[in-house]
């Protein structure tokens, strides 16, 4: 039995399910739209929170422990029920169905994914970076993307590191990877 103060969040359960299904940290990270170190860290945090090992890791494989196997159906059911509850809540709270004309729902998204899901549920419109629209999940989300046509509108993004950082070449390589993977809606001065 878990201690009373143990709290497991849905995001970590989604990471757990993705890793259990793919048995590969990189593939699970891609599926959940996070970096591999983020996914790995959250899985370690989940295991520490629960006080059990959910996965056996080797340099060549990832396998569920018996406790991980036992948790998997419970995690799936929990996530499915939470998603169903979220959908029911969205259906009940649709702004178009509100009785008081002009009343605005107080909805605050905590991530770009949540924000895009709210837009897909016809809860409004938003501005998001073009990079946030990359991924197969947006094709079925009911989100229509249009480029912002505002003369002079821009956003500056910088990659910053300490002068003493010993791997300047790695930073430059990272910058090149980022620049070469930008969507065609992004203009880069001097390129």
C-alpha positions in Angstrom: 0.0 0.0 0.0 1.3 3.5 -0.9 1.9 6.1 1.8 -0.8 8.7 1.9 1.5 11.5 0.7 2.5 9.6 -2.5 1.1 11.5 -5.5 1.4 10.2 -9.0 0.5 12.5 -11.8 -1.1 11.6 -15.1 1.8 12.8 -17.1 4.2 10.4 -15.4 1.7 7.6 -15.9 1.6 8.4 -19.6 5.4 8.3 -19.7 5.3 4.9 -17.9 2.8 3.5 -20.4 4.7 4.7 -23.4 8.0 3.2 -22.1 6.2 -0.1 -21.2 4.7 -0.3 -24.7 7.8 0.7 -26.7 10.4 -0.8 -24.4 12.7 2.0 -25.7 13.5 5.3 -24.0 14.0 7.2 -27.3 10.7 5.9 -28.9 8.8 6.6 -25.7 10.2 10.1 -25.5 9.1 10.7 -29.1 5.7 9.4 -28.5 5.2 11.6 -25.5 6.8 14.7 -27.1 9.6 15.1 -24.5 13.3 14.6 -24.6 14.8 11.3 -23.7 16.6 12.7 -20.6 13.3 14.2 -19.4 11.5 10.9 -19.9 14.2 9.0 -18.1 14.3 11.5 -15.2 10.5 11.3 -14.8 10.5 7.5 -14.8 13.2 7.5 -12.1 11.2 10.0 -10.2 8.1 7.9 -10.5 10.0 4.8 -9.3 11.4 6.8 -6.4 7.9 8.1 -5.5 6.5 4.6 -5.5 9.5 3.1 -3.9 9.7 0.3 -6.4 11.6 -0.5 -9.7 9.2 -0.6 -12.6 11.7 -1.4 -15.3 14.8 -3.5 -15.6 17.4 -1.6 -17.7 20.4 -2.9 -19.5 22.5 -1.3 -22.2 20.5 -3.2 -24.8 17.0 -3.6 -23.4 14.3 -2.3 -21.2 11.9 -4.7 -19.6 9.0 -4.4 -17.1 9.6 -5.8 -13.6 6.7 -7.9 -12.2 5.6 -4.8 -10.3 5.7 -2.8 -13.6 3.6 -5.5 -15.3 1.0 -5.3 -12.4 0.9 -1.5 -12.6 0.5 -1.3 -16.4 -3.2 -2.2 -16.7 -4.0 0.1 -13.7 -2.1 3.0 -15.3 -3.9 2.5 -18.6 -7.3 2.4 -16.9 -6.4 5.5 -14.8 -5.3 7.5 -17.9 -8.3 6.4 -19.9 -10.7 7.4 -17.2 -9.0 10.7 -16.7 -9.1 11.4 -20.4 -12.8 10.5 -20.5 -13.5 12.8 -17.5 -11.6 15.6 -19.2 -13.6 15.1 -22.4 -16.9 15.0 -20.5 -15.9 18.2 -18.6 -15.0 19.9 -21.9 -18.4 18.8 -23.4 -20.2 20.2 -20.4 -18.3 23.5 -20.3 -18.4 24.4 -24.0 -18.3 28.1 -24.3 -20.9 28.1 -27.2 -23.4 26.4 -24.8 -23.0 28.8 -21.9 -26.3 30.4 -20.9 -24.8 33.8 -20.0 -23.9 35.6 -23.3 -20.4 37.0 -23.2 -19.3 35.0 -20.2 -15.7 33.7 -20.7 -14.5 30.5 -19.2 -11.4 30.8 -17.0 -9.3 28.2 -18.7 -5.5 28.3 -18.3 -3.3 25.9 -20.1 -0.2 24.7 -18.4 1.5 23.4 -21.6 1.4 23.9 -25.3 -0.1 20.5 -25.7 -2.9 21.3 -23.3 -3.4 24.7 -25.0 -3.7 23.0 -28.4 -6.1 20.4 -27.0 -8.3 23.3 -25.7 -8.3 24.9 -29.2 -9.1 21.5 -30.8 -12.0 21.2 -28.4 -13.3 24.5 -29.8 -12.5 26.4 -26.6 -11.0 29.3 -28.4 -8.0 30.4 -30.4 -4.4 31.0 -29.6 -1.0 31.9 -30.9 1.7 29.2 -30.7 5.1 28.8 -32.2 5.2 26.9 -35.5 7.4 24.3 -33.9 4.6 23.3 -31.5 2.5 22.2 -34.5 4.9 19.6 -35.5 3.8 16.0 -34.8 1.3 13.6 -36.1 -1.1 14.2 -33.2 -2.1 17.6 -34.5 -3.6 16.2 -37.7 -6.6 14.8 -35.8 -6.8 17.4 -33.1 -9.2 19.7 -34.9 -6.6 22.5 -34.9 -6.4 24.8 -37.9 -3.0 26.5 -38.2 -2.6 29.9 -40.0 0.6 31.9 -40.1 0.5 35.2 -38.3 0.5 38.0 -40.8 1.6 41.0 -38.7 4.2 43.1 -40.3 7.2 43.5 -38.0 6.1 40.7 -35.6 9.0 38.6 -34.4 10.4 36.6 -31.5 14.1 36.4 -30.6 15.4 33.0 -29.5 18.9 32.8 -28.1 21.1 29.9 -27.2 23.3 31.0 -24.3 26.2 29.3 -22.4 28.9 30.3 -20.0 32.3 31.4 -21.4 33.9 28.7 -19.4 31.7 25.9 -21.0 34.3 23.5 -22.5 32.1 22.1 -25.3 31.5 25.1 -27.6 31.6 22.9 -30.7 28.6 20.9 -29.2 26.6 24.1 -28.7 27.4 25.1 -32.3 26.3 21.7 -33.5 23.1 22.0 -31.5 22.4 25.4 -33.0 22.9 24.0 -36.5 20.5 21.1 -35.8 17.9 23.5 -34.5 18.3 25.9 -37.5 18.1 23.0 -40.0 14.9 21.7 -38.5 12.9 24.9 -38.3 9.6 24.8 -40.1 9.4 26.9 -43.3 7.2 29.4 -41.5 10.3 30.6 -39.5 12.5 33.3 -41.0 16.1 33.4 -39.8 18.0 36.6 -40.5 21.1 36.1 -42.6 20.0 32.6 -43.9 
